[in-house]
Amino acid sequence: MSRKYEGLIVLDTRGMEGSVDDLVGDIAKELEAEGVKLEEIEQLGRKKFVYVSHHVDGGHYVRYVFEAEPEAIEPIKTRLKLHEKVHYQHYQRLD
């Protein structure tokens, strides 16, 4: 049974050659490759962290709303953990 989820992903844009929009699109493709159906992508912009995390002082926040099977979340986390520009990710169920 497919459920609705919200994913908050913080991107490390330091030293990036392409645009942030391209990176956000790349992450969306990674999500879709795991079988999710994207409903909304909202770029929340760059924000500074309260403290330096792994030598990073801030990141570009993006909110993804999507439908997926519950067992798809772990593969998504694993896949994005390997992406060099994903600094942090958090998922929660909306329904």
Summary of the structure (lengths in Angstrom):
residues: 95
radius of gyration: 13.1
end to end distance: 12.0
largest distance: 40.7
contacts: 258
relative contact order: 0.35
helix: 27%
strand: 49%
